[in-house]
Amino acid sequence: MNDPKKIRAWSLYDWANSAYSTTVVGTVLQSYLVAITPERQGPALWGACITISAILSFVLAPILGGIADATNIKKKMWTIFMLLGSITTVLMFFITPGLHILGAVLAVISSIGFSSSFVFYNAFLPEIASNDKRDRVSSLGFAMGYLGGGVLLALNLALILGGESFGIPTGLATRISLASAGLWWLGFSIPMLRRIHDIPNAKSGTKISGNVITAGFKQLANTLGHARQFPQAFKFLIAFILFNDGVQSVIGLAATFGTDELKLGQTTIIGVFLMVQFLAFAAAWVFGRIAEKIGAMRAIKGSLVIWTVIVTMAFLFVREAWHFWALGAAVAMVLGGTQAISRSLFSQLVPRDKSAEFFGLYETSDKASSIFGPLIFTIVFGFTQSVRGGILALIIFFLIGLVILGFVRVKDGIRDVAEYEAKIGLGTADG
């Protein structure tokens, strides 16, 4: 535990897969797929892709976690979904006009590979870092993700915008950019593939009866049935669903706010997006150090207060382009930190022999948290016809999240995990 080589290898996977979330999902694939889909059906096709992949990931995550824990094969499961996601992303090079259905299929499959691999990636955190190092390690992962995703996105945008001057048509440059994200993802996954391995535990070698899907459902049912053993973890999950909904909604609606309310051009929106990526790299690392000093729970609560201020400022004061840049910088300061410290804190509240399954629930809650925020925004916008009013309504997620966090007793949760692990012979929480 706390092996620097394993920590570096683990954090590089964030660097690897963030290329997918920035280049593919965040910017390039959506606009390209919409452009090559005939009869103005592109937005509907993209919406269907997002919906189908979200539903499938929502259902699969806890089941896959249960299977991995029942059989102690987190490494194998991670490898399968990493390869599934990265290879299907490479195949996006072949999405040409007339093959938009192929693009939609690859979008769904790659998204499932991306989100499912994260279940097992996150589940390795308790095995490579002790409790006192986990905030820093989790923050390092997020920091590497923001930097890696930002670097490749900058290179790909340069290729797409300037490729024709070198004889590379825009369509070809776009397809190269999509494929590069898959190659980046695959290539930088190799260190984790080589250095991270499953650690034998009390369930090592367990045989499961029936098929693995049935076993996954049974394992999930057991976890939900034993919720009273780890009440702090489940209270934290509820809070996470709410405040992460606020975070994801602010990020997802930022472009709408910039274009509709502030009348900003696409170049400005992309510029702010890139700035957030690079600033969030440094901020996530710093946030991890702060959490070590003041405690993870205080750090998360502090970040939610800042998110509340950001939303309020957007409603009251943001009127010009430089205001939007400043708001983006403020978001970058807390974005990575909120996510990184939440992941590390949750890992302290769950037992290691159930880590994949609990992180399956965590990933499921992450998917669920992208539902309610846009819904509230849409309802408020429908009544007020104001993007500002819709953005302000998101403040409720941060405030309720803060209230619920007040009921989470971290020390009690860590004690519950330590007692459980000692009972099954897994050793201390710090290995």
C-alpha positions as CSV (number, residue, x, y, z in Angstrom):
1,M,0.0,0.0,0.0
2,N,1.1,3.6,-0.8
3,D,3.5,2.3,-3.4
4,P,4.5,5.3,-5.5
5,K,4.7,3.3,-8.7
6,K,1.2,1.9,-8.3
7,I,-0.2,5.3,-7.4
8,R,1.4,6.8,-10.5
9,A,0.1,4.0,-12.7
10,W,-3.4,4.3,-11.2
11,S,-3.5,8.1,-11.6
12,L,-2.4,7.8,-15.2
13,Y,-5.7,6.1,-16.0
14,D,-7.5,9.3,-15.2
15,W,-5.1,11.0,-17.7
16,A,-5.9,8.3,-20.2
17,N,-9.7,8.2,-20.2
18,S,-10.2,11.9,-19.8
19,A,-9.4,12.2,-23.4
20,Y,-12.7,10.5,-24.1
21,S,-14.7,12.7,-21.9
22,T,-13.2,15.9,-23.3
23,T,-12.5,15.3,-27.0
24,V,-15.2,12.7,-27.7
25,V,-18.2,13.5,-25.5
26,G,-17.5,17.1,-24.5
27,T,-16.7,18.6,-27.9
28,V,-16.1,16.7,-31.1
29,L,-18.4,13.7,-31.5
30,Q,-21.7,15.5,-30.7
31,S,-21.2,18.2,-33.3
32,Y,-19.8,15.8,-35.9
33,L,-22.6,13.2,-35.5
34,V,-25.3,15.9,-35.7
35,A,-23.6,17.3,-38.9
36,I,-23.5,14.0,-40.8
37,T,-27.0,12.8,-39.8
38,P,-29.5,13.6,-42.6
39,E,-32.9,15.3,-42.4
40,R,-32.0,17.3,-39.3
41,Q,-32.3,14.2,-37.1
42,G,-28.9,14.7,-35.6
43,P,-30.0,16.2,-32.2
44,A,-32.5,13.5,-31.7
45,L,-30.0,10.8,-32.5
46,W,-27.4,12.2,-30.1
47,G,-30.1,12.5,-27.4
48,A,-31.0,8.9,-27.9
49,C,-27.3,7.9,-27.6
50,I,-27.0,9.8,-24.3
51,T,-30.2,8.4,-22.9
52,I,-29.5,4.7,-23.9
53,S,-25.9,4.8,-22.6
54,A,-27.0,6.4,-19.3
55,I,-29.7,3.9,-18.7
56,L,-27.5,0.9,-19.5
57,S,-24.6,2.2,-17.4
58,F,-27.1,3.0,-14.6
59,V,-28.3,-0.6,-14.6
60,L,-24.9,-2.3,-15.2
61,A,-22.7,-0.5,-12.7
62,P,-23.8,-2.1,-9.4
63,I,-24.3,-5.5,-11.0
64,L,-20.8,-5.5,-12.4
65,G,-19.4,-4.4,-9.0
66,G,-21.2,-7.3,-7.4
67,I,-19.7,-9.8,-9.9
68,A,-16.2,-8.4,-9.4
69,D,-16.4,-8.6,-5.6
70,A,-18.0,-12.1,-5.6
71,T,-15.2,-13.4,-7.7
72,N,-12.3,-11.1,-6.9
73,I,-11.7,-10.1,-10.5
74,K,-11.7,-6.3,-10.5
75,K,-8.6,-6.2,-12.7
76,K,-10.1,-8.5,-15.3
77,M,-13.3,-6.6,-15.4
78,W,-11.5,-3.2,-15.6
79,T,-9.4,-4.5,-18.5
80,I,-12.5,-5.8,-20.4
81,F,-14.3,-2.4,-20.2
82,M,-11.2,-0.3,-20.8
83,L,-10.5,-2.3,-24.0
84,L,-14.2,-2.1,-25.0
85,G,-14.3,1.7,-24.6
86,S,-10.9,2.5,-26.1
87,I,-11.1,0.3,-29.1
88,T,-14.6,1.4,-30.0
89,T,-13.4,5.0,-29.8
90,V,-10.5,4.2,-32.2
91,L,-13.1,2.7,-34.6
92,M,-14.8,6.2,-34.7
93,F,-12.3,7.0,-37.4
94,F,-14.6,5.1,-39.8
95,I,-17.7,7.2,-39.0
96,T,-18.2,9.0,-42.4
97,P,-21.3,10.7,-43.9
98,G,-23.9,7.9,-44.4
99,L,-22.6,5.9,-41.4
100,H,-24.3,7.9,-38.7
101,I,-25.9,4.8,-37.2
102,L,-22.5,3.3,-36.8
103,G,-21.5,6.4,-35.0
104,A,-24.4,6.1,-32.7
105,V,-23.7,2.5,-31.9
106,L,-20.0,3.2,-31.2
107,A,-21.0,6.2,-29.0
108,V,-23.2,4.0,-26.8
109,I,-20.7,1.1,-26.5
110,S,-17.8,3.4,-25.8
111,S,-19.8,5.2,-23.2
112,I,-20.6,1.9,-21.4
113,G,-16.9,1.0,-21.5
114,F,-15.9,4.3,-20.1
115,S,-18.4,4.4,-17.2
116,S,-18.1,0.7,-16.3
117,S,-14.3,0.8,-16.2
118,F,-14.6,3.6,-13.7
119,V,-16.4,1.3,-11.3
120,F,-13.4,-1.0,-11.0
121,Y,-10.8,1.8,-11.3
122,N,-12.3,3.6,-8.3
123,A,-12.6,0.4,-6.4
124,F,-8.8,0.0,-6.5
125,L,-8.3,3.2,-4.5
126,P,-8.7,1.6,-1.0
127,E,-6.2,-1.0,-2.0
128,I,-3.4,1.3,-3.2
129,A,-3.7,4.1,-0.6
130,S,-4.1,4.2,3.1
131,N,-6.8,6.4,4.7
132,D,-4.4,9.2,5.5
133,K,-3.1,9.3,1.9
134,R,-6.4,8.8,0.0
135,D,-7.4,12.4,-0.4
136,R,-4.1,13.3,-2.0
137,V,-4.1,10.2,-4.3
138,S,-7.7,10.7,-5.4
139,S,-7.0,14.4,-6.1
140,L,-3.8,13.4,-8.0
141,G,-6.0,11.2,-10.3
142,F,-8.5,14.0,-11.0
143,A,-5.7,16.5,-11.6
144,M,-4.0,14.2,-14.1
145,G,-7.4,13.7,-15.8
146,Y,-7.9,17.4,-16.3
147,L,-4.4,17.9,-17.6
148,G,-4.4,14.9,-19.9
149,G,-7.9,15.6,-21.3
150,G,-7.0,19.3,-21.8
151,V,-3.7,18.6,-23.6
152,L,-5.2,16.2,-26.1
153,L,-8.3,18.5,-26.6
154,A,-6.0,21.5,-27.3
155,L,-4.1,19.4,-29.9
156,N,-7.2,18.1,-31.5
157,L,-8.9,21.5,-31.7
158,A,-5.7,22.9,-33.3
159,L,-5.9,20.1,-35.9
160,I,-9.6,20.6,-36.7
161,L,-9.3,24.4,-36.9
162,G,-6.0,24.6,-38.8
163,G,-5.8,21.2,-40.6
164,E,-6.8,22.5,-44.0
165,S,-3.8,24.7,-44.1
166,F,-1.7,21.5,-44.1
167,G,-4.0,19.7,-46.6
168,I,-6.1,17.9,-44.1
169,P,-9.8,18.3,-44.7
170,T,-12.0,19.2,-41.6
171,G,-13.9,15.9,-41.8
172,L,-10.7,13.9,-41.8
173,A,-9.2,16.0,-39.0
174,T,-12.3,15.4,-37.0
175,R,-12.1,11.6,-37.5
176,I,-8.4,11.6,-36.6
177,S,-9.2,13.5,-33.4
178,L,-11.9,10.9,-32.4
179,A,-9.5,8.0,-33.0
180,S,-6.6,9.8,-31.2
181,A,-8.8,9.8,-28.0
182,G,-9.1,6.0,-28.2
183,L,-5.4,5.5,-28.8
184,W,-4.5,8.0,-26.0
185,W,-6.9,6.1,-23.7
186,L,-5.5,2.7,-24.6
187,G,-1.8,3.7,-24.5
188,F,-1.8,5.4,-21.2
189,S,-3.8,2.6,-19.6
190,I,-0.8,0.3,-20.0
191,P,1.0,1.3,-16.7
192,M,-2.1,0.4,-14.7
193,L,-2.5,-2.8,-16.7
194,R,1.1,-3.8,-15.7
195,R,1.3,-2.6,-12.1
196,I,-2.2,-2.9,-10.5
197,H,-3.4,-6.3,-9.4
198,D,-6.2,-7.8,-7.4
199,I,-5.4,-8.3,-3.7
200,P,-6.6,-11.6,-2.3
201,N,-9.2,-11.1,0.4
202,A,-11.7,-13.1,2.4
203,K,-13.7,-13.7,-0.8
204,S,-10.7,-14.6,-3.0
205,G,-11.5,-17.6,-5.2
206,T,-15.2,-17.6,-4.3
207,K,-17.3,-19.6,-6.7
208,I,-20.6,-18.2,-7.7
209,S,-23.6,-20.4,-8.4
210,G,-25.6,-19.9,-11.5
211,N,-24.6,-17.3,-14.1
212,V,-22.6,-14.2,-13.3
213,I,-25.6,-11.9,-14.0
214,T,-27.6,-13.6,-11.3
215,A,-24.7,-13.5,-9.0
216,G,-24.4,-9.8,-9.6
217,F,-28.0,-9.2,-8.7
218,K,-27.7,-11.3,-5.6
219,Q,-24.6,-9.5,-4.5
220,L,-26.3,-6.1,-5.0
221,A,-29.3,-7.3,-3.0
222,N,-27.0,-8.3,-0.2
223,T,-25.4,-4.9,-0.1
224,L,-28.7,-3.1,0.0
225,G,-29.9,-5.5,2.6
226,H,-26.9,-4.8,4.8
227,A,-27.1,-1.1,4.5
228,R,-27.5,-0.8,8.2
229,Q,-24.0,-2.1,8.6
230,F,-22.6,1.0,6.8
231,P,-25.2,3.7,7.3
232,Q,-22.7,6.6,6.9
233,A,-21.8,5.4,3.5
234,F,-25.4,5.4,2.3
235,K,-26.1,8.8,3.9
236,F,-23.1,10.2,2.0
237,L,-24.4,8.6,-1.2
238,I,-27.7,10.4,-0.8
239,A,-25.9,13.7,-0.3
240,F,-23.5,13.0,-3.2
241,I,-26.5,12.4,-5.5
242,L,-27.9,15.8,-4.7
243,F,-24.8,18.0,-4.7
244,N,-23.2,16.2,-7.7
245,D,-26.5,16.8,-9.6
246,G,-25.9,20.5,-8.9
247,V,-22.2,20.3,-10.1
248,Q,-23.1,18.4,-13.3
249,S,-26.0,20.6,-14.1
250,V,-23.9,23.8,-13.7
251,I,-21.2,22.3,-16.0
252,G,-23.8,21.0,-18.5
253,L,-25.7,24.2,-18.7
254,A,-22.8,26.6,-18.8
255,A,-22.6,26.7,-22.6
256,T,-26.4,27.4,-22.7
257,F,-25.9,30.3,-20.3
258,G,-23.0,31.7,-22.3
259,T,-24.7,31.5,-25.7
260,D,-28.3,32.3,-24.8
261,E,-27.9,34.7,-22.0
262,L,-24.6,36.4,-22.7
263,K,-24.6,35.9,-26.5
264,L,-21.0,34.6,-26.5
265,G,-19.5,32.9,-29.6
266,Q,-18.4,29.3,-29.9
267,T,-14.7,30.3,-29.7
268,T,-15.2,32.0,-26.4
269,I,-17.1,29.0,-25.0
270,I,-14.4,26.5,-26.1
271,G,-11.7,28.9,-24.7
272,V,-13.3,28.9,-21.3
273,F,-13.8,25.1,-21.4
274,L,-10.0,24.7,-22.1
275,M,-9.1,27.1,-19.3
276,V,-11.3,25.2,-16.8
277,Q,-9.5,22.0,-17.8
278,F,-6.0,23.3,-17.1
279,L,-6.9,25.4,-14.0
280,A,-8.8,22.4,-12.5
281,F,-5.6,20.3,-12.9
282,A,-3.7,22.5,-10.4
283,A,-6.8,23.2,-8.2
284,A,-7.6,19.5,-7.7
285,W,-4.0,18.8,-6.5
286,V,-4.2,21.8,-4.1
287,F,-7.6,20.8,-2.9
288,G,-6.2,17.4,-1.9
289,R,-3.6,19.0,0.2
290,I,-6.2,21.2,1.9
291,A,-8.3,18.2,2.7
292,E,-5.4,16.6,4.4
293,K,-5.0,19.6,6.6
294,I,-8.7,20.3,7.5
295,G,-10.3,17.0,6.8
296,A,-12.2,15.6,3.8
297,M,-15.7,16.4,5.1
298,R,-14.8,20.1,5.9
299,A,-13.2,20.4,2.5
300,I,-16.4,19.1,0.7
301,K,-18.7,21.3,2.7
302,G,-16.4,24.3,1.9
303,S,-16.6,23.5,-1.8
304,L,-20.4,23.4,-1.7
305,V,-20.5,26.8,-0.1
306,I,-18.3,28.1,-2.9
307,W,-20.6,26.4,-5.5
308,T,-23.5,28.2,-3.9
309,V,-21.7,31.5,-4.2
310,I,-20.8,30.8,-7.9
311,V,-24.5,30.1,-8.8
312,T,-25.6,33.2,-6.9
313,M,-23.0,35.4,-8.7
314,A,-24.0,33.9,-12.1
315,F,-27.6,35.0,-11.4
316,L,-26.8,38.5,-10.0
317,F,-23.7,39.8,-11.7
318,V,-22.5,37.9,-14.8
319,R,-23.2,40.2,-17.8
320,E,-20.1,40.3,-20.0
321,A,-17.6,38.0,-21.6
322,W,-14.9,38.6,-18.9
323,H,-17.4,37.8,-16.2
324,F,-17.9,34.4,-17.9
325,W,-14.2,33.8,-17.9
326,A,-14.0,34.8,-14.2
327,L,-16.9,32.5,-13.4
328,G,-15.2,29.6,-15.3
329,A,-12.0,30.2,-13.2
330,A,-14.0,30.0,-10.0
331,V,-15.7,26.8,-11.2
332,A,-12.2,25.3,-12.0
333,M,-11.1,26.0,-8.4
334,V,-13.7,23.7,-6.9
335,L,-14.7,21.3,-9.7
336,G,-11.9,18.7,-9.4
337,G,-11.7,19.1,-5.6
338,T,-15.3,18.4,-5.0
339,Q,-15.2,15.2,-7.1
340,A,-11.8,14.0,-5.9
341,I,-12.4,14.4,-2.2
342,S,-15.9,12.9,-2.5
343,R,-14.4,9.8,-4.0
344,S,-11.7,9.5,-1.4
345,L,-14.1,10.0,1.5
346,F,-16.5,7.4,0.2
347,S,-13.7,4.9,-0.1
348,Q,-13.1,5.3,3.6
349,L,-16.7,4.4,4.4
350,V,-16.9,1.1,2.5
351,P,-15.1,-2.2,3.2
352,R,-12.5,-3.3,0.8
353,D,-14.0,-6.7,0.0
354,K,-17.1,-4.9,-1.2
355,S,-15.4,-1.9,-2.8
356,A,-16.3,-2.7,-6.4
357,E,-19.9,-3.2,-5.5
358,F,-20.2,0.0,-3.5
359,F,-18.4,1.9,-6.2
360,G,-20.9,0.4,-8.6
361,L,-23.6,2.1,-6.5
362,Y,-21.4,5.3,-6.5
363,E,-21.2,5.2,-10.3
364,T,-25.0,4.6,-10.5
365,S,-25.7,7.6,-8.2
366,D,-23.3,9.6,-10.4
367,K,-25.5,8.7,-13.4
368,A,-28.7,9.5,-11.5
369,S,-27.3,12.8,-10.5
370,S,-27.5,14.1,-14.1
371,I,-31.3,13.7,-14.2
372,F,-32.9,16.1,-11.7
373,G,-30.8,19.2,-12.2
374,P,-31.7,19.6,-15.9
375,L,-35.3,18.8,-15.0
376,I,-35.5,21.6,-12.4
377,F,-33.8,24.0,-14.8
378,T,-36.3,23.1,-17.5
379,I,-39.3,23.6,-15.2
380,V,-38.1,27.0,-13.9
381,F,-37.1,28.2,-17.4
382,G,-40.6,27.2,-18.6
383,F,-42.2,29.4,-16.0
384,T,-39.8,32.3,-16.1
385,Q,-38.3,32.2,-19.6
386,S,-35.0,33.1,-17.9
387,V,-31.8,31.1,-18.1
388,R,-30.6,33.0,-15.0
389,G,-33.6,31.9,-13.0
390,G,-33.1,28.3,-14.1
391,I,-29.4,28.4,-13.1
392,L,-30.3,30.0,-9.7
393,A,-32.7,27.1,-9.0
394,L,-29.8,24.7,-9.0
395,I,-28.7,26.2,-5.6
396,I,-31.2,23.9,-3.9
397,F,-29.0,20.9,-4.7
398,F,-26.0,22.3,-2.9
399,L,-28.0,23.5,0.1
400,I,-29.8,20.2,0.6
401,G,-26.5,18.3,0.1
402,L,-24.9,20.4,2.8
403,V,-27.7,19.6,5.2
404,I,-27.5,15.9,4.6
405,L,-23.7,15.9,5.0
406,G,-24.3,17.3,8.4
407,F,-25.7,13.9,9.4
408,V,-22.8,11.9,8.1
409,R,-20.5,10.8,10.9
410,V,-17.2,10.0,9.2
411,K,-15.4,8.6,12.3
412,D,-18.4,6.3,13.0
413,G,-18.3,5.1,9.4
414,I,-14.5,4.4,9.4
415,R,-15.0,2.5,12.7
416,D,-17.8,0.4,11.2
417,V,-15.6,-0.5,8.3
418,A,-12.6,-1.4,10.6
419,E,-14.8,-3.6,12.8
420,Y,-16.3,-5.4,9.7
421,E,-12.9,-5.9,8.1
422,A,-11.4,-7.2,11.4
423,K,-14.3,-9.6,11.7
424,I,-13.7,-11.2,8.3
425,G,-9.9,-11.2,8.7
426,L,-9.1,-8.4,6.2
427,G,-6.8,-6.5,8.5
428,T,-6.8,-2.8,9.4
429,A,-8.2,-0.1,7.2
430,D,-4.6,1.1,6.5
431,G,-3.4,-2.3,5.5
